[in-house]
Amino acid sequence: MNNYKKFRFYLILLVLITSCGFKIIDKSKVSNFKIEEITTRGNKNINFLIKNSLYNNFSNSISDNILLIEFESKKTKTIKEKNISNQITKYDISLSVNGKVTIVKHEVEKNFNLNLNGSFNVSSNQSDTINNQNNLEEFLADKASNIIKNKIISYINDL
């Protein structure tokens, strides 16, 4: 009787797992797409970094499946911390990216919105502070491009 209960439990578990609709992402479909055009507005430095990263990921030049990407980035820099003598010790950078991806062959448009935050320390040298800010901007742009890339992969996989 005990074996029958185990068998029934495993049979029910097998039925539930196999019928959940889970589908593995086929990343080979991504290599069959190319970016025809990326239109950007907003912060030029951030846009340049995101644009180059996206072009590197979707660069199949012989594909008929074309992607059109349009996005706008906005960077805001605010004071995060001050010390006792009212000198700024940390800045906070907030990056907002709003855009849309168009898959021309399937006539599908998908919108995306990203909000990323980071902070950097103010150094005693201005050049070090600028380097800290540039490193943070590069990190946030790289993170944004990875998120956009993953969203595009999921959009393509849903087709």
Beta strands, then each sheet from edge to edge (+ up, - down):
strand 1: 33-42
strand 2: 65-82
strand 3: 88-103
strand 4: 108-121
sheet 1: 1+ 2+ 3- 4+
end
